[in-house]
Each structure stands twice: as C-alpha cells, then as structure tokens.
Amino acid sequence: MRYLQLDFMRGIAIILMVVFHFCFDLNNFHFININIYNGTFWHLFRFIILTLFLLCVGISLTLANPYGVNFHKALKRFVILIVLASFISLASYLIFPKSWIYFGVLHFIACASLLALIFVRFSWFNLFLGTAILGLYFSDVINMHWLYNSLHEALHLPKYTEDLVSLFPWFGVVLIGMFIGKKGLYLFALKENKYTHVTAYLGKHSLLIYMLHQPLLFGLTAGANYLLH
C-alpha cells in the first residue's frame, strides 16, 4: 500500500536533489561560481535533502516489515541497491578519479536497511537511540574518521569524495524515521491537488529518477560547455 504523504516527502527530496546536482554541474563546468563544497548554505541544503530521504527510508522499513522481518524482500532490495551503488562508484571513478564515490547515499541506504532490521520492532527506543546518535555526533563524541583512517590506504580510498554518507550521524536519522513510521506520524494533513500528486509521482519513482537525472544533467552541461567553449 502506498501513502501519498510518504511519496510526497520523497518527491520533495527528489526535487531538491535535482536542483542541488544541477547547480553542482553548472559549477563544475564554470557556468556559475558557488562554494558548493564548503559553503554553509549548500551544506544545509544537502543536510535537508539527506534528512528527508533517510527519514523516508526509516518509515518505509517499518511499513515493509509490520509483522516481522521479511528477509527475502530485504535481501533482494539490498542486492539491487548494492549493484546500483557499485555502478555509481564506477561512473564517479571514471569522471572524478581523485574524488570518486566509495560510500554515497545508495551505499549507505543498502547497508543501513539491513542494519535497521534489528530495530524494526522498536518505537520509542529508536527515537531515543537515533536522537542520542545525533547528539553524540554533533558533540564530536562519535564519528567515522577512525574507519576511514584504517581503510583508506588498504583500499586506496581518495582523500576527498564527491559524496559521503557515513553511518554516524545518518543512521540516527533512519532510526528516527522508524519511530515516525511506527507511530504513524507521517500521515500528516496533505491537500490533494495536481501539485501534490505530481510531487508524489516523482517520489514514487525516486530510485529511477535518482539513477537517471545526474547522467542527463551532467551530459547536458558537458555538451553545452563543449559547444560554447
């Protein structure tokens, strides 16, 4: 069963993500000049996009496993996401060999979706743990720097990457999403009209749009750059 509110949330995240990546492409080919890597506005913009996506991941996990874990469905989803994430890693390596994506949003969602299965039966505990993870991360008590430091030489990981979604703090957001899903808090009042339905349609096909939009946008900006310069 699909919920308009959940697809609408995903749709908003997709729209914001397309805008973000289009600005990235324009900046990459010097059509505009913005501080997309270190600028406060762009950090906040990315934070909002990821938060929306990962809250939806948590909500969806509770809806997909209402009476216990469906391991067959979970494993199938994991394999699909890992294959797609591997494609993104390969494509980013070909385009940005010094900053390729080794653990981006799809890598994270694949791994977090399996780890989160341990918590599908909880509600308030997920809110407490998720909030604690966020608090400890932003207090600089926990982070994932140690894992990178131990693996970057052995795996030849780049010093910088075009997209990184680490376990902390983002798994905390997934757990909070699971609490929202358990309590039905995603069923907020939403007026149905052509705008909400179009946005929800985008959210319904978020994975397909995610995979196709950046090759299209990057190709268009690269082609325009070639023709103009």
C-alpha distance (Angstrom), angle and dihedral (degrees) to the residues before:
residue distance angle dihedral
M1 . . .
R2 3.80 . .
Y3 3.79 125.0 .
L4 3.79 120.0 -148.5
Q5 3.81 92.4 -145.4
L6 3.81 93.3 54.4
D7 3.80 93.8 46.9
F8 3.82 88.6 46.1
M9 3.80 90.8 54.9
R10 3.79 90.6 49.9
G11 3.79 89.7 46.6
I12 3.81 92.0 54.5
A13 3.81 89.1 49.7
I14 3.82 90.9 49.5
I15 3.81 92.7 50.4
L16 3.81 91.7 49.4
M17 3.80 91.0 46.3
V18 3.81 92.7 52.2
V19 3.81 89.7 50.5
F20 3.82 90.7 48.7
H21 3.80 94.0 49.3
F22 3.80 92.9 44.6
C23 3.80 89.5 54.0
F24 3.81 88.5 47.1
D25 3.80 91.0 53.4
L26 3.79 93.2 46.4
N27 3.79 89.5 50.3
N28 3.80 92.6 45.7
F29 3.81 91.0 56.5
H30 3.84 92.6 40.7
F31 3.79 97.3 -114.3
I32 3.81 86.4 127.9
N33 3.78 132.8 15.0
I34 3.81 114.2 -134.0
N35 3.79 134.0 146.3
I36 3.80 94.6 -119.6
Y37 3.82 95.0 157.0
N38 3.80 100.4 49.3
G39 3.80 106.8 11.1
T40 3.81 115.5 119.9
F41 3.80 93.1 -135.4
W42 3.80 93.1 53.1
H43 3.79 92.9 45.4
L44 3.80 89.0 53.6
F45 3.82 91.2 44.8
R46 3.82 90.9 53.9
F47 3.82 90.8 44.2
I48 3.81 90.9 56.1
I49 3.81 92.4 48.1
L50 3.80 93.8 49.7
T51 3.79 92.7 44.2
L52 3.80 91.9 54.1
F53 3.80 92.9 46.7
L54 3.79 95.4 46.7
L55 3.79 94.9 44.6
C56 3.82 85.5 55.3
V57 3.82 89.8 49.8
G58 3.79 90.5 55.0
I59 3.80 93.5 45.5
S60 3.82 91.5 48.1
L61 3.81 91.9 51.0
T62 3.79 91.8 58.1
L63 3.80 91.6 46.3
A64 3.82 92.3 48.6
N65 3.81 93.2 49.9
P66 3.83 106.1 37.3
Y67 3.82 96.3 144.9
G68 3.80 101.1 30.1
V69 3.75 137.2 -49.7
N70 3.80 118.4 -43.0
F71 3.81 96.5 -150.7
H72 3.81 95.3 -179.0
K73 3.80 92.5 54.6
A74 3.81 92.0 42.4
L75 3.80 93.1 50.9
K76 3.81 92.4 47.2
R77 3.81 90.6 51.7
F78 3.80 91.0 46.9
V79 3.81 92.5 53.3
I80 3.82 92.4 48.4
L81 3.81 92.3 49.3
I82 3.82 93.6 46.4
V83 3.80 91.6 50.6
L84 3.80 91.0 50.2
A85 3.81 91.7 44.0
S86 3.81 90.1 51.6
F87 3.80 89.6 52.6
I88 3.81 89.5 52.8
S89 3.81 90.5 50.0
L90 3.80 91.1 51.2
A91 3.80 94.3 45.8
S92 3.80 92.2 47.3
Y93 3.81 90.5 48.9
L94 3.80 90.4 54.9
I95 3.81 92.9 48.3
F96 3.82 101.1 32.4
P97 3.84 106.0 22.5
K98 3.82 92.6 168.8
S99 3.81 95.1 48.7
W100 3.81 106.0 26.0
I101 3.80 120.9 160.7
Y102 3.79 112.1 -102.2
F103 3.84 99.0 161.4
G104 3.78 111.7 16.4
V105 3.77 131.5 152.6
L106 3.83 96.8 -68.0
H107 3.82 91.7 47.2
F108 3.79 88.3 51.5
I109 3.82 95.7 45.9
A110 3.81 90.9 50.1
C111 3.80 93.1 52.1
A112 3.81 96.4 37.0
S113 3.82 91.4 50.5
L114 3.80 89.8 59.5
L115 3.81 95.4 42.3
A116 3.81 91.0 47.4
L117 3.81 91.5 59.3
I118 3.81 86.7 80.3
F119 3.80 88.4 63.6
V120 3.83 103.4 41.7
R121 3.80 93.0 105.1
F122 3.79 94.1 54.3
S123 3.79 129.4 81.1
W124 3.81 116.7 166.8
F125 3.81 91.0 28.7
N126 3.80 88.8 58.4
L127 3.81 90.7 52.7
F128 3.80 91.0 49.4
L129 3.81 94.9 46.1
G130 3.80 94.0 42.5
T131 3.79 92.1 50.0
A132 3.82 90.4 46.1
I133 3.81 91.4 52.5
L134 3.80 91.1 51.6
G135 3.80 92.3 46.1
L136 3.79 94.1 48.3
Y137 3.79 92.0 46.3
F138 3.78 95.8 50.3
S139 3.82 88.9 45.1
D140 3.82 86.5 56.8
V141 3.81 92.1 -119.9
I142 3.81 96.1 120.4
N143 3.79 131.6 26.6
M144 3.81 140.3 143.1
H145 3.81 98.3 -113.9
W146 3.79 91.3 108.6
L147 3.81 91.8 59.4
Y148 3.80 92.6 50.9
N149 3.81 91.4 46.8
S150 3.81 90.7 52.9
L151 3.81 96.0 45.8
H152 3.80 109.0 31.5
E153 3.81 96.5 84.7
A154 3.79 96.4 41.0
L155 3.82 93.1 47.2
H156 3.83 95.7 33.6
L157 3.78 91.1 -123.7
P158 3.81 116.1 -179.9
K159 3.79 120.1 -107.9
Y160 3.81 89.1 -125.3
T161 3.79 128.9 29.0
E162 3.79 133.3 -163.0
D163 3.81 91.8 -130.5
L164 3.79 131.3 15.4
V165 3.80 125.8 173.3
S166 3.79 107.2 177.0
L167 3.79 127.3 -163.8
F168 3.79 90.5 -110.9
P169 2.99 122.1 81.9
W170 3.79 98.0 2.9
F171 3.80 98.7 61.8
G172 3.77 85.7 61.5
V173 3.81 89.0 61.1
V174 3.82 90.5 51.4
L175 3.81 90.3 52.2
I176 3.80 91.4 50.4
G177 3.81 87.8 50.0
M178 3.80 88.8 53.9
F179 3.80 89.8 53.7
I180 3.81 89.6 50.4
G181 3.80 89.2 50.2
K182 3.81 93.5 49.2
K183 3.79 92.5 49.9
G184 3.81 94.6 42.7
L185 3.80 91.4 -123.7
Y186 3.80 90.6 143.3
L187 3.81 89.5 71.8
F188 3.80 93.3 87.9
A189 3.79 123.2 156.3
L190 3.79 109.2 -81.6
K191 3.76 124.1 175.5
E192 3.79 111.1 -131.4
N193 3.77 114.3 -131.9
K194 3.79 138.1 128.9
Y195 3.81 92.0 -80.3
T196 3.79 96.0 52.7
H197 3.80 91.3 43.8
V198 3.82 93.1 50.2
T199 3.80 90.1 48.1
A200 3.79 90.5 48.1
Y201 3.81 89.9 49.2
L202 3.80 89.1 56.7
G203 3.78 89.3 49.2
K204 3.80 91.6 49.7
H205 3.81 88.7 58.7
S206 3.80 96.6 35.7
L207 3.81 97.0 130.1
L208 3.80 93.3 51.8
I209 3.81 91.5 46.8
Y210 3.79 90.4 46.8
M211 3.80 91.7 55.3
L212 3.81 96.9 43.5
H213 3.78 107.3 35.3
Q214 3.80 100.2 69.3
P215 3.83 97.0 48.3
L216 3.81 87.2 50.4
L217 3.81 95.3 46.4
F218 3.79 93.7 41.9
G219 3.80 91.0 48.1
L220 3.80 92.1 49.7
T221 3.80 94.3 49.1
A222 3.81 91.8 43.3
G223 3.81 90.0 50.6
A224 3.80 92.0 47.8
N225 3.78 90.1 48.8
Y226 3.81 90.9 51.4
L227 3.79 93.4 48.7
L228 3.80 95.1 45.6
H229 3.78 98.0 41.1
